[in-house]
Amino acid sequence: MNNLISIMKYFLKFKRSLAFYLSLMLVNSGQVVLANTRTIYAQDAQGMQSKTVELRVWKGYGVTINFIPTGETIKQVWIGDPSRISFTSNGDLCPKDASQDCHGGATVLFLRQIQPINFPNMTSSRDGSTQITILTIGAEGQKQYQFKLIPASGQPAYTSLVIKPESERPAPLLLANRREVRPPIKPTRQPKITTVQPESNVPKIAVTESVTPTVKRAAANGTTHRDDANAIVAGLVIANRNGQIKSGSATWKKAQDTVRLLRQGKSQQEAISKSGISVQIFNQLIEWGRIP
């Protein structure tokens, strides 16, 4: 009887431990899936950016290039140096002869490292990197994508590259059709001219007297700076909520520095210059922050 009770306690303890470890496995597996997927947008790999997109191919893992979100099919693929990296696809590619009909349906490529092959008369780069060119066809016609392939080893940072259409790219912070907002120019008050009559026979002297005292001008400027700082804070909250400025990003930190400088009494020009924020983003944040 005692043995039976001991066995039951053991199984209850094992059951609780199993549930705990399974939950850890589920959490970790979710993190792995997120970490192993890399996303770019179509124009990033079409030669429209100044820098070529680098794609690492980890030894023993490989990497997929997924065109499914774009709705495009892969027509042809070329690798500059095929002696280290090979590819397969989930469908047929199109023949090189343009006169032949193309019924290919490939939407995903799989790249993997292979044992180096010595092809006669073929050159290789010093680090084993090469270039892959991919031709696709879709609703917008034919497109060409290029990536720099770099052999890598160890634990992969990603095993899948997903190409998304430009229509899904987040809207930029500054919209082209929005007019740049400049701070209003306050009218300059004309100085009052008073005439002082000297006691001697010297001719009259015109003396310029400022109407607004210096203390009042400084107080007004301080109020304006605080208003601008508060407007930028409110605009930054709106931009962060819309996903246009991420917390902790370079632009976020520049905006925070701008607020600090304005609250220290710096002018707009000084705050912009010292924080490094662009005039366009500065004006945009103030405009958003002043919307009632």
C-alpha positions as a LaTeX table, in Angstrom:
\begin{tabular}{lrrr}
\hline
Residue & $x$ (\AA) & $y$ (\AA) & $z$ (\AA) \\
\hline
Met1 & 0.00 & 0.00 & 0.00 \\
Asn2 & 2.81 & 2.37 & 0.90 \\
Asn3 & 4.52 & 1.59 & $-2.40$ \\
Leu4 & 1.33 & 2.44 & $-4.29$ \\
Ile5 & 1.05 & 5.80 & $-2.51$ \\
Ser6 & 4.70 & 6.59 & $-3.29$ \\
Ile7 & 4.19 & 5.76 & $-6.96$ \\
Met8 & 1.11 & 8.03 & $-7.14$ \\
Lys9 & 3.00 & 10.93 & $-5.54$ \\
Tyr10 & 5.84 & 10.44 & $-8.02$ \\
Phe11 & 3.50 & 10.61 & $-11.01$ \\
Leu12 & 1.76 & 13.73 & $-9.67$ \\
Lys13 & 5.12 & 15.44 & $-9.24$ \\
Phe14 & 6.21 & 14.30 & $-12.71$ \\
Lys15 & 2.97 & 15.63 & $-14.23$ \\
Arg16 & 3.48 & 19.10 & $-12.74$ \\
Ser17 & 7.11 & 19.19 & $-13.89$ \\
Leu18 & 6.14 & 18.05 & $-17.37$ \\
Ala19 & 3.53 & 20.82 & $-17.68$ \\
Phe20 & 6.09 & 23.39 & $-16.58$ \\
Tyr21 & 8.76 & 22.26 & $-19.05$ \\
Leu22 & 6.23 & 22.06 & $-21.88$ \\
Ser23 & 5.23 & 25.67 & $-21.23$ \\
Leu24 & 8.89 & 26.70 & $-21.40$ \\
Met25 & 9.28 & 24.85 & $-24.67$ \\
Leu26 & 6.27 & 26.62 & $-26.15$ \\
Val27 & 7.56 & 30.04 & $-25.12$ \\
Asn28 & 11.05 & 29.33 & $-26.41$ \\
Ser29 & 9.77 & 27.89 & $-29.67$ \\
Gly30 & 7.73 & 31.05 & $-30.25$ \\
Gln31 & 10.81 & 33.17 & $-29.68$ \\
Val32 & 12.83 & 31.07 & $-32.10$ \\
Val33 & 10.24 & 31.44 & $-34.84$ \\
Leu34 & 10.23 & 35.21 & $-34.45$ \\
Ala35 & 14.03 & 35.44 & $-34.34$ \\
Asn36 & 14.51 & 33.23 & $-37.43$ \\
Thr37 & 12.43 & 35.36 & $-39.80$ \\
Arg38 & 13.81 & 38.47 & $-41.49$ \\
Thr39 & 11.56 & 40.86 & $-43.41$ \\
Ile40 & 12.38 & 43.42 & $-46.11$ \\
Tyr41 & 10.31 & 45.32 & $-48.66$ \\
Ala42 & 10.41 & 44.81 & $-52.41$ \\
Gln43 & 12.26 & 47.99 & $-53.38$ \\
Asp44 & 15.02 & 47.28 & $-50.83$ \\
Ala45 & 16.34 & 44.46 & $-53.05$ \\
Gln46 & 15.61 & 45.91 & $-56.50$ \\
Gly47 & 18.68 & 48.13 & $-56.77$ \\
Met48 & 16.72 & 51.21 & $-55.70$ \\
Gln49 & 18.75 & 51.55 & $-52.50$ \\
Ser50 & 22.37 & 52.65 & $-52.33$ \\
Lys51 & 23.44 & 49.50 & $-50.48$ \\
Thr52 & 22.96 & 45.92 & $-51.65$ \\
Val53 & 20.99 & 43.69 & $-49.28$ \\
Glu54 & 23.30 & 41.13 & $-47.66$ \\
Leu55 & 21.92 & 37.65 & $-47.08$ \\
Arg56 & 23.85 & 35.18 & $-44.93$ \\
Val57 & 23.57 & 31.46 & $-45.62$ \\
Trp58 & 24.46 & 29.48 & $-42.49$ \\
Lys59 & 26.23 & 26.16 & $-42.84$ \\
Gly60 & 23.91 & 23.26 & $-42.06$ \\
Tyr61 & 20.79 & 25.47 & $-42.00$ \\
Gly62 & 20.38 & 27.36 & $-45.27$ \\
Val63 & 17.88 & 30.16 & $-45.86$ \\
Thr64 & 14.62 & 30.59 & $-47.81$ \\
Ile65 & 13.62 & 33.62 & $-49.89$ \\
Asn66 & 9.84 & 33.93 & $-49.77$ \\
Phe67 & 8.00 & 35.93 & $-52.48$ \\
Ile68 & 4.50 & 34.73 & $-51.51$ \\
Pro69 & 3.41 & 38.06 & $-49.90$ \\
Thr70 & 4.23 & 39.97 & $-53.13$ \\
Gly71 & 2.08 & 37.70 & $-55.30$ \\
Glu72 & 5.02 & 37.27 & $-57.70$ \\
Thr73 & 6.34 & 34.04 & $-59.21$ \\
Ile74 & 10.00 & 33.33 & $-59.84$ \\
Lys75 & 11.04 & 33.09 & $-63.49$ \\
Gln76 & 14.81 & 32.69 & $-63.46$ \\
Val77 & 17.68 & 32.58 & $-60.96$ \\
Trp78 & 21.42 & 33.11 & $-61.44$ \\
Ile79 & 24.24 & 32.73 & $-58.91$ \\
Gly80 & 27.55 & 34.39 & $-59.76$ \\
Asp81 & 29.63 & 31.64 & $-58.12$ \\
Pro82 & 27.68 & 28.36 & $-57.73$ \\
Ser83 & 30.67 & 26.47 & $-56.33$ \\
Arg84 & 29.70 & 27.04 & $-52.66$ \\
Ile85 & 25.93 & 27.75 & $-52.62$ \\
Ser86 & 23.16 & 25.90 & $-54.43$ \\
Phe87 & 19.41 & 26.51 & $-54.62$ \\
Thr88 & 16.13 & 24.69 & $-55.12$ \\
Ser89 & 12.59 & 26.03 & $-55.49$ \\
Asn90 & 9.05 & 24.97 & $-54.65$ \\
Gly91 & 8.06 & 25.00 & $-58.31$ \\
Asp92 & 9.40 & 25.00 & $-61.86$ \\
Leu93 & 11.34 & 27.97 & $-63.21$ \\
Cys94 & 10.88 & 29.40 & $-66.70$ \\
Pro95 & 13.07 & 28.32 & $-69.63$ \\
Lys96 & 15.80 & 30.70 & $-70.78$ \\
Asp97 & 14.35 & 30.79 & $-74.28$ \\
Ala98 & 11.91 & 33.73 & $-74.23$ \\
Ser99 & 9.93 & 32.22 & $-77.12$ \\
Gln100 & 8.81 & 29.29 & $-74.98$ \\
Asp101 & 5.73 & 29.54 & $-72.78$ \\
Cys102 & 6.36 & 29.91 & $-69.06$ \\
His103 & 4.13 & 27.97 & $-66.71$ \\
Gly104 & 6.46 & 28.13 & $-63.69$ \\
Gly105 & 4.91 & 28.51 & $-60.30$ \\
Ala106 & 7.88 & 28.90 & $-57.96$ \\
Thr107 & 7.37 & 31.37 & $-55.13$ \\
Val108 & 10.05 & 30.28 & $-52.63$ \\
Leu109 & 13.78 & 29.62 & $-53.08$ \\
Phe110 & 15.89 & 27.56 & $-50.69$ \\
Leu111 & 19.63 & 28.32 & $-50.58$ \\
Arg112 & 22.18 & 26.13 & $-48.82$ \\
Gln113 & 25.93 & 25.75 & $-48.55$ \\
Ile114 & 27.58 & 22.82 & $-50.29$ \\
Gln115 & 31.08 & 21.39 & $-50.28$ \\
Pro116 & 33.17 & 23.62 & $-52.58$ \\
Ile117 & 33.24 & 22.43 & $-56.18$ \\
Asn118 & 36.19 & 23.27 & $-58.41$ \\
Phe119 & 34.67 & 24.49 & $-61.67$ \\
Pro120 & 37.26 & 24.98 & $-64.43$ \\
Asn121 & 37.93 & 28.61 & $-65.40$ \\
Met122 & 35.55 & 29.98 & $-62.72$ \\
Thr123 & 36.77 & 32.59 & $-60.26$ \\
Ser124 & 35.71 & 32.94 & $-56.63$ \\
Ser125 & 35.81 & 35.79 & $-54.15$ \\
Arg126 & 38.28 & 35.68 & $-51.29$ \\
Asp127 & 35.60 & 35.30 & $-48.58$ \\
Gly128 & 33.34 & 33.01 & $-50.61$ \\
Ser129 & 30.61 & 35.63 & $-51.04$ \\
Thr130 & 28.76 & 35.95 & $-54.33$ \\
Gln131 & 25.66 & 37.52 & $-55.86$ \\
Ile132 & 22.27 & 36.03 & $-56.67$ \\
Thr133 & 19.93 & 37.58 & $-59.25$ \\
Ile134 & 16.23 & 36.68 & $-59.26$ \\
Leu135 & 13.72 & 37.57 & $-61.98$ \\
Thr136 & 10.04 & 37.54 & $-61.00$ \\
Ile137 & 6.74 & 38.26 & $-62.73$ \\
Gly138 & 3.60 & 39.62 & $-61.09$ \\
Ala139 & 0.73 & 42.07 & $-61.45$ \\
Glu140 & 3.18 & 44.97 & $-61.89$ \\
Gly141 & 5.20 & 43.15 & $-64.56$ \\
Gln142 & 8.71 & 41.78 & $-64.39$ \\
Lys143 & 11.06 & 42.68 & $-61.53$ \\
Gln144 & 14.70 & 41.98 & $-60.77$ \\
Tyr145 & 16.04 & 41.32 & $-57.27$ \\
Gln146 & 19.68 & 41.08 & $-56.23$ \\
Phe147 & 21.28 & 39.92 & $-52.98$ \\
Lys148 & 24.85 & 39.50 & $-51.80$ \\
Leu149 & 25.20 & 35.94 & $-50.49$ \\
Ile150 & 27.68 & 35.45 & $-47.64$ \\
Pro151 & 28.53 & 31.95 & $-46.33$ \\
Ala152 & 28.32 & 31.80 & $-42.54$ \\
Ser153 & 28.67 & 29.24 & $-39.76$ \\
Gly154 & 27.38 & 28.86 & $-36.22$ \\
Gln155 & 23.89 & 29.59 & $-34.91$ \\
Pro156 & 21.81 & 31.40 & $-37.56$ \\
Ala157 & 20.25 & 34.79 & $-36.85$ \\
Tyr158 & 17.50 & 33.95 & $-39.36$ \\
Thr159 & 16.60 & 31.10 & $-41.70$ \\
Ser160 & 13.89 & 32.81 & $-43.74$ \\
Leu161 & 13.78 & 36.07 & $-45.69$ \\
Val162 & 10.25 & 37.33 & $-46.42$ \\
Ile163 & 9.76 & 39.87 & $-49.23$ \\
Lys164 & 6.78 & 42.14 & $-48.58$ \\
Pro165 & 5.11 & 44.45 & $-51.14$ \\
Glu166 & 5.71 & 48.19 & $-50.94$ \\
Ser167 & 2.03 & 48.70 & $-50.12$ \\
Glu168 & 2.69 & 47.22 & $-46.66$ \\
Arg169 & 5.63 & 49.51 & $-45.88$ \\
Pro170 & 4.84 & 51.82 & $-42.91$ \\
Ala171 & 4.08 & 55.42 & $-43.87$ \\
Pro172 & 7.04 & 57.81 & $-43.42$ \\
Leu173 & 7.02 & 60.33 & $-40.62$ \\
Leu174 & 6.86 & 63.32 & $-42.96$ \\
Leu175 & 4.23 & 63.15 & $-45.68$ \\
Ala176 & 5.26 & 64.74 & $-48.97$ \\
Asn177 & 1.94 & 66.54 & $-49.39$ \\
Arg178 & 2.08 & 68.23 & $-46.01$ \\
Arg179 & 3.24 & 71.81 & $-46.00$ \\
Glu180 & 6.23 & 72.59 & $-43.85$ \\
Val181 & 5.05 & 74.50 & $-40.80$ \\
Arg182 & 7.16 & 77.46 & $-39.79$ \\
Pro183 & 6.75 & 79.35 & $-36.53$ \\
Pro184 & 4.80 & 82.58 & $-37.01$ \\
Ile185 & 6.86 & 85.75 & $-37.31$ \\
Lys186 & 5.90 & 88.25 & $-34.66$ \\
Pro187 & 5.56 & 91.85 & $-35.86$ \\
Thr188 & 8.39 & 94.10 & $-34.80$ \\
Arg189 & 7.36 & 97.10 & $-32.79$ \\
Gln190 & 8.74 & 100.39 & $-34.00$ \\
Pro191 & 10.98 & 102.14 & $-31.47$ \\
Lys192 & 9.74 & 105.43 & $-30.06$ \\
Ile193 & 11.91 & 108.45 & $-30.85$ \\
Thr194 & 12.19 & 111.09 & $-28.14$ \\
Thr195 & 13.97 & 114.39 & $-28.38$ \\
Val196 & 16.24 & 115.56 & $-25.56$ \\
Gln197 & 16.81 & 119.30 & $-25.21$ \\
Pro198 & 20.31 & 119.91 & $-23.82$ \\
Glu199 & 20.97 & 122.80 & $-21.47$ \\
Ser200 & 23.64 & 124.31 & $-23.73$ \\
Asn201 & 23.29 & 125.58 & $-27.28$ \\
Val202 & 24.28 & 122.19 & $-28.75$ \\
Pro203 & 21.78 & 121.02 & $-31.48$ \\
Lys204 & 18.99 & 118.64 & $-30.47$ \\
Ile205 & 19.90 & 114.91 & $-30.23$ \\
Ala206 & 17.60 & 112.05 & $-31.33$ \\
Val207 & 17.64 & 109.25 & $-28.73$ \\
Thr208 & 16.17 & 105.78 & $-29.39$ \\
Glu209 & 14.20 & 104.34 & $-26.48$ \\
Ser210 & 12.97 & 100.73 & $-26.48$ \\
Val211 & 9.27 & 100.46 & $-25.72$ \\
Thr212 & 9.39 & 96.84 & $-24.45$ \\
Pro213 & 11.68 & 96.29 & $-21.45$ \\
Thr214 & 14.32 & 93.54 & $-21.67$ \\
Val215 & 12.83 & 91.66 & $-18.74$ \\
Lys216 & 9.43 & 91.38 & $-20.43$ \\
Arg217 & 11.01 & 90.16 & $-23.69$ \\
Ala218 & 12.96 & 87.45 & $-21.85$ \\
Ala219 & 9.82 & 86.29 & $-20.07$ \\
Ala220 & 7.92 & 86.08 & $-23.36$ \\
Asn221 & 10.72 & 84.08 & $-24.97$ \\
Gly222 & 10.78 & 81.67 & $-22.04$ \\
Thr223 & 7.04 & 81.08 & $-22.37$ \\
Thr224 & 7.41 & 80.44 & $-26.11$ \\
His225 & 10.21 & 77.93 & $-25.52$ \\
Arg226 & 8.14 & 76.03 & $-22.95$ \\
Asp227 & 5.15 & 75.99 & $-25.32$ \\
Asp228 & 7.33 & 74.59 & $-28.11$ \\
Ala229 & 8.77 & 71.94 & $-25.77$ \\
Asn230 & 5.31 & 70.86 & $-24.62$ \\
Ala231 & 4.10 & 70.72 & $-28.23$ \\
Ile232 & 7.03 & 68.49 & $-29.22$ \\
Val233 & 6.29 & 66.15 & $-26.29$ \\
Ala234 & 2.65 & 65.85 & $-27.39$ \\
Gly235 & 3.65 & 65.37 & $-31.04$ \\
Leu236 & 6.17 & 62.69 & $-30.05$ \\
Val237 & 3.43 & 60.77 & $-28.24$ \\
Ile238 & 1.28 & 60.87 & $-31.39$ \\
Ala239 & 4.18 & 59.76 & $-33.64$ \\
Asn240 & 5.02 & 56.90 & $-31.27$ \\
Arg241 & 1.39 & 55.77 & $-31.08$ \\
Asn242 & 1.20 & 55.72 & $-34.90$ \\
Gly243 & 4.42 & 53.69 & $-35.14$ \\
Gln244 & 6.31 & 56.49 & $-36.92$ \\
Ile245 & 8.92 & 57.10 & $-34.19$ \\
Lys246 & 9.93 & 54.15 & $-32.02$ \\
Ser247 & 10.87 & 54.60 & $-28.36$ \\
Gly248 & 14.63 & 54.61 & $-27.93$ \\
Ser249 & 15.36 & 55.24 & $-31.62$ \\
Ala250 & 17.83 & 57.90 & $-32.77$ \\
Thr251 & 15.01 & 60.26 & $-33.75$ \\
Trp252 & 13.30 & 59.69 & $-30.38$ \\
Lys253 & 16.49 & 60.62 & $-28.50$ \\
Lys254 & 17.03 & 63.73 & $-30.65$ \\
Ala255 & 13.47 & 64.86 & $-29.94$ \\
Gln256 & 14.01 & 64.34 & $-26.19$ \\
Asp257 & 17.23 & 66.40 & $-26.36$ \\
Thr258 & 15.33 & 69.13 & $-28.20$ \\
Val259 & 12.71 & 69.28 & $-25.43$ \\
Arg260 & 15.43 & 69.54 & $-22.78$ \\
Leu261 & 17.23 & 72.36 & $-24.62$ \\
Leu262 & 14.03 & 74.35 & $-25.16$ \\
Arg263 & 13.15 & 74.05 & $-21.48$ \\
Gln264 & 16.62 & 75.38 & $-20.68$ \\
Gly265 & 15.71 & 78.54 & $-22.60$ \\
Lys266 & 17.53 & 77.75 & $-25.85$ \\
Ser267 & 16.10 & 79.17 & $-29.07$ \\
Gln268 & 14.59 & 76.93 & $-31.72$ \\
Gln269 & 17.69 & 77.28 & $-33.88$ \\
Glu270 & 20.01 & 76.37 & $-30.97$ \\
Ala271 & 17.86 & 73.40 & $-29.94$ \\
Ile272 & 17.75 & 72.06 & $-33.51$ \\
Ser273 & 21.48 & 72.55 & $-34.03$ \\
Lys274 & 22.60 & 70.99 & $-30.74$ \\
Ser275 & 20.17 & 68.05 & $-30.75$ \\
Gly276 & 20.75 & 67.17 & $-34.41$ \\
Ile277 & 17.03 & 66.83 & $-35.17$ \\
Ser278 & 15.97 & 67.83 & $-38.69$ \\
Val279 & 13.96 & 71.04 & $-39.17$ \\
Gln280 & 11.21 & 69.08 & $-40.95$ \\
Ile281 & 10.70 & 66.63 & $-38.06$ \\
Phe282 & 10.91 & 69.50 & $-35.54$ \\
Asn283 & 8.14 & 71.43 & $-37.30$ \\
Gln284 & 6.07 & 68.29 & $-37.86$ \\
Leu285 & 6.13 & 67.35 & $-34.15$ \\
Ile286 & 5.15 & 70.89 & $-33.13$ \\
Glu287 & 2.27 & 70.88 & $-35.61$ \\
Trp288 & 0.96 & 67.53 & $-34.33$ \\
Gly289 & 1.40 & 68.62 & $-30.72$ \\
Arg290 & $-0.68$ & 71.78 & $-31.24$ \\
Ile291 & $-3.63$ & 69.99 & $-32.81$ \\
Pro292 & $-6.53$ & 70.41 & $-30.34$ \\
\hline
\end{tabular}
